Amino acid sequence: MSRPPAQLAARLRALALPGVYVEVAEPARRGEVLKLIEAATARDSRGRCTAAGCRDLHILLYGGNAGAAAAVKLARELRKLNLSVVLTVQVDNASASDAAIPPNVA
């Protein structure tokens, strides 16, 4: 049986929503996810958005346990890139240091 985050991703993919990309990654792969988002946002060397779709980007992060802490950490890293996060969902966050959600999360 797959884990809840993978189940949610499968349901979102099944909706076949236009312009929606869903990825599942283990918390240890947070750096890879950051690189994926950076590539998708087409930023120049100064961190400015160069792609038209970049301004229309809506990032949602979710995770459970260690994945919840990784979602908050990733949101902080995205803030450094001036990227907004529409929503973070943390289920059973195991890290007390991630109690404060960064201000780039709506």
trRosetta pair geometry for C-beta under 8 A, 3 or more apart (Angstrom, degrees):
i j d omega theta_ij theta_ji phi_ij phi_ji
2 6 4.1 -105 169 93 120 129
2 7 5.5 154 94 -58 109 78
2 10 7.3 92 82 -18 159 137
3 6 5.0 88 58 13 75 106
3 7 7.0 -138 99 -9 36 91
3 64 7.9 -149 168 45 114 130
4 7 5.4 -54 -141 35 34 114
4 8 6.3 34 160 -19 67 102
4 64 6.3 60 66 -16 123 147
4 91 7.8 -44 98 64 147 159
5 8 5.8 -52 -148 36 32 111
5 9 6.4 34 153 -19 64 105
5 24 5.7 137 131 -135 104 110
5 62 6.6 176 -120 106 98 98
5 63 6.3 7 -89 -117 141 53
5 64 6.4 -147 -43 7 106 100
5 67 6.3 -90 -51 152 154 168
6 9 5.5 -51 -147 37 33 114
6 10 6.4 37 152 -22 65 103
6 24 5.3 63 -97 -143 68 168
7 10 5.7 -52 -150 34 31 112
7 11 6.6 31 152 -18 64 104
8 11 5.7 -54 -151 35 33 111
8 12 6.4 32 153 -18 66 105
8 62 7.0 -52 99 91 157 147
9 12 5.7 -55 -147 38 32 110
9 13 6.3 32 154 -19 66 106
9 22 4.8 158 -152 155 84 124
9 23 7.4 -74 -136 102 133 7
9 24 4.6 -90 -33 -53 165 113
10 13 5.7 -54 -146 37 30 111
10 14 6.3 35 153 -25 63 106
11 14 5.6 -53 -148 31 31 115
11 15 7.1 39 151 -27 60 98
12 15 5.9 -48 -162 20 36 115
12 17 7.4 -51 -178 11 76 118
12 20 6.8 -123 167 147 103 134
12 22 4.7 136 97 -82 125 152
13 16 7.4 34 166 -67 47 53
13 22 5.2 -118 -62 47 85 136
15 20 7.5 -2 85 67 110 153
17 20 3.9 38 83 7 108 137
21 40 7.4 -141 53 -126 156 149
23 33 6.8 165 109 -122 135 95
23 36 6.6 48 -42 129 177 161
25 29 4.2 -116 179 85 113 124
25 30 7.3 152 115 -76 128 39
25 32 6.4 -168 -143 78 147 111
25 33 5.0 -151 39 -63 158 115
26 29 5.0 89 59 5 75 105
26 67 7.6 -101 -156 -87 39 99
27 30 6.1 -2 -175 -44 50 103
27 63 6.9 98 -81 -163 95 149
27 66 4.4 -100 -9 131 164 101
27 67 5.0 -133 -63 -87 100 54
27 69 7.0 38 -139 70 137 88
27 70 3.7 -159 -135 -45 89 146
29 32 4.5 -37 -178 35 89 120
29 33 6.1 95 123 -25 85 93
30 33 5.5 -54 -150 35 36 113
30 34 6.4 40 151 -23 67 102
30 70 4.9 -145 -78 -162 123 107
30 73 6.3 3 -164 93 159 117
30 74 5.4 -139 -156 -73 105 102
30 77 7.8 132 157 8 110 152
31 34 5.6 -50 -149 32 33 114
31 35 6.6 34 152 -17 64 103
32 35 5.7 -53 -152 36 34 112
32 36 6.4 38 149 -22 65 104
33 36 5.5 -51 -150 34 34 116
33 37 6.5 32 153 -16 66 104
33 74 6.3 -27 97 -124 127 139
34 37 5.9 -55 -149 38 31 108
34 38 6.2 34 151 -21 65 106
34 74 6.4 -151 -72 -138 91 90
34 77 5.4 -50 -113 125 132 144
34 78 7.5 -147 -125 -67 87 75
35 38 5.5 -51 -144 36 32 114
35 39 6.3 33 156 -19 65 105
36 39 5.9 -55 -150 36 28 110
36 40 6.3 24 153 -17 63 110
37 40 5.6 -57 -145 39 32 111
37 41 6.2 24 159 -17 67 111
37 59 6.9 36 -135 -111 130 134
37 78 6.7 -47 125 -102 154 109
37 83 7.1 116 154 156 124 174
38 41 6.1 -65 -146 38 26 105
38 43 6.3 -70 -161 26 76 118
38 81 6.8 -124 -100 -127 89 157
39 42 7.7 25 174 -65 35 52
40 57 7.4 123 126 -118 107 134
41 49 6.2 -80 170 -117 93 90
41 51 6.9 -169 175 38 35 118
41 54 4.8 84 -162 -129 70 105
41 57 6.2 -37 -104 -41 91 167
41 81 7.6 107 76 149 159 132
41 83 6.5 -82 -100 -97 162 128
42 49 6.8 68 82 -160 80 62
42 50 4.9 -104 136 64 101 89
42 51 3.5 88 51 -22 143 115
42 54 5.7 -117 52 -61 92 125
43 47 5.4 -12 -178 -147 129 36
43 48 6.4 144 -154 67 76 30
43 49 6.1 -45 -98 -92 72 43
43 50 6.7 143 -124 3 20 92
43 54 7.5 132 -67 -135 70 150
43 81 6.7 -98 -69 -169 168 109
44 47 7.2 -53 68 15 64 16
44 48 5.1 -7 37 56 106 87
44 50 5.2 95 -42 -46 95 124
47 81 5.8 -158 -148 -151 109 61
47 82 6.0 104 151 18 119 116
49 54 3.7 -175 -159 111 118 145
49 55 6.0 135 119 -56 159 75
50 54 7.1 79 47 -6 38 150
51 54 4.4 113 68 -27 86 102
52 55 7.0 -56 -179 24 41 102
52 56 7.7 17 138 2 67 111
53 56 5.3 -68 -157 47 54 108
53 57 6.7 83 144 -56 75 83
54 57 5.6 -25 -162 -17 38 120
57 83 7.3 -42 97 -150 134 104
58 86 4.7 17 -168 -31 89 141
59 78 6.7 -141 92 -154 166 163
59 83 6.5 48 0 154 147 113
59 84 7.1 162 35 99 104 54
59 85 4.8 -67 90 -119 107 65
59 86 6.1 158 63 7 47 84
60 85 7.3 121 -99 -173 28 82
60 86 5.5 -42 -74 65 78 104
60 87 4.7 4 -126 61 91 95
60 88 7.6 176 -164 -82 55 36
60 89 7.6 21 176 -4 96 100
61 71 4.0 154 142 -153 115 98
61 74 5.8 174 -126 80 153 125
61 75 6.0 -135 30 -59 151 96
61 85 6.1 -29 2 -155 109 130
61 87 7.4 -169 35 98 58 57
61 88 4.8 -10 70 -114 98 80
61 89 7.4 -171 98 27 53 65
62 67 7.7 24 128 138 51 114
62 71 6.2 20 -118 -104 6 152
62 87 8.0 4 -63 117 91 96
62 88 7.0 163 -82 -165 50 49
62 89 3.9 0 -116 58 97 105
62 90 7.6 -157 -147 -67 55 36
62 91 7.7 34 -176 -7 91 99
63 66 7.5 -75 156 95 126 45
63 67 2.6 -142 -170 136 113 91
63 68 4.6 -159 94 -63 90 39
63 69 7.6 -87 99 30 133 44
63 70 5.7 -23 75 58 178 96
63 71 4.3 -174 15 -32 115 116
63 89 7.5 147 21 87 44 72
63 90 6.5 -6 67 -116 75 62
63 91 7.3 -147 109 32 37 82
64 67 5.2 29 45 56 45 115
64 68 5.7 20 -130 -40 15 99
64 90 7.7 136 -100 -168 37 49
64 91 4.2 -28 -106 74 85 106
64 92 5.6 34 -164 49 82 102
65 68 6.1 137 47 8 15 102
65 69 7.8 -44 137 2 41 96
65 91 7.6 -23 -22 93 53 77
65 92 5.3 -10 -70 102 61 108
65 93 7.5 157 -129 -114 15 25
65 94 5.3 26 -162 -22 63 118
66 69 5.7 -52 -156 38 42 111
66 70 6.2 45 146 -22 69 106
66 94 6.2 -25 -70 36 55 129
66 95 7.9 78 -122 -31 52 108
67 70 5.3 -51 -143 38 36 116
67 71 6.4 46 153 -28 65 99
68 71 5.7 -47 -152 26 31 114
68 72 7.0 27 151 -13 61 102
68 89 8.0 -86 -119 118 88 51
68 90 3.5 90 -158 -151 108 88
68 91 5.9 -151 -76 45 125 45
68 92 6.5 178 -13 75 150 52
68 93 3.8 -124 120 -93 135 77
68 94 7.1 127 56 7 113 69
68 95 7.6 -173 93 24 91 95
68 98 7.3 152 127 105 83 146
69 72 5.9 -55 -155 36 35 108
69 73 6.3 33 150 -17 67 108
69 90 7.6 82 -51 -136 38 124
69 93 5.8 124 -59 -157 71 89
69 94 6.2 -64 -32 56 124 77
69 95 3.8 78 -107 10 129 133
69 97 7.8 58 -143 65 112 87
69 98 4.8 -180 -129 -6 72 156
70 73 5.6 -55 -144 40 34 112
70 74 6.1 37 155 -22 67 106
71 74 5.8 -53 -146 36 28 111
71 75 6.5 33 151 -22 62 103
71 88 5.1 144 144 -154 117 107
71 89 7.4 -61 157 59 168 48
71 90 6.0 -162 62 -82 130 87
72 75 5.5 -50 -150 32 33 115
72 76 6.7 36 149 -20 63 100
72 88 6.3 96 -83 175 63 158
72 90 6.6 6 -43 -73 106 136
72 93 7.4 48 -16 -133 132 137
72 95 7.7 -146 49 73 135 125
72 98 3.9 125 73 -161 156 116
72 101 6.5 -109 -128 -113 102 64
72 102 7.4 141 -169 -7 75 93
73 76 5.6 -51 -155 32 35 113
73 77 6.6 34 148 -17 65 104
73 98 6.9 -69 -45 -101 76 122
74 77 5.5 -52 -149 37 37 112
74 78 6.3 38 151 -20 67 104
75 78 5.6 -53 -146 37 32 112
75 79 6.6 44 149 -29 62 99
75 85 4.8 -62 -127 -5 99 161
75 88 5.5 -52 -57 -68 145 138
75 101 7.1 -19 105 -162 156 78
75 102 5.2 179 125 36 104 118
75 104 6.6 179 175 75 88 101
75 105 5.3 2 -166 -61 141 114
76 79 5.5 -46 -155 23 34 117
76 80 7.2 38 148 -20 61 97
76 102 4.9 157 -90 -49 67 145
77 80 5.8 -47 -162 26 38 114
77 81 7.2 25 145 -7 63 105
78 81 5.5 -62 -156 44 42 108
78 83 4.1 -79 179 73 95 111
78 84 7.8 -100 136 20 117 4
78 85 5.9 100 84 -51 147 105
78 104 6.5 -155 101 107 93 146
79 82 7.5 36 -176 -81 37 25
79 83 7.2 -102 -74 55 24 64
79 102 5.0 -107 -46 154 148 146
79 103 7.3 90 -126 60 135 69
79 104 4.0 -175 -101 -2 91 140
82 104 7.9 -166 -148 -118 30 137
83 104 6.9 75 90 169 47 142
84 104 5.2 -144 -117 -179 53 87
84 105 7.7 148 -170 -92 67 27
84 106 6.5 44 176 -37 114 98
85 88 6.0 30 140 -48 136 93
85 102 7.9 78 28 72 126 105
85 104 5.8 79 14 118 86 89
85 105 4.5 -26 77 -102 108 74
85 106 7.1 -155 92 7 54 73
86 105 7.8 -5 85 -154 10 62
86 106 5.4 -21 -144 35 42 120
87 105 7.2 86 -120 -167 16 96
87 106 6.9 -46 -62 64 57 89
88 101 6.3 -176 48 -136 133 119
88 105 5.3 -40 -4 -137 109 142
90 93 4.3 13 163 -59 127 114
90 98 7.4 171 -118 127 159 123
93 98 5.8 -124 -179 86 133 118
93 99 7.7 157 105 -85 142 57
95 98 4.4 59 93 10 112 109
96 99 6.0 -11 -172 -31 51 112
101 105 5.0 -78 163 56 113 142
102 105 5.8 103 71 -5 71 100
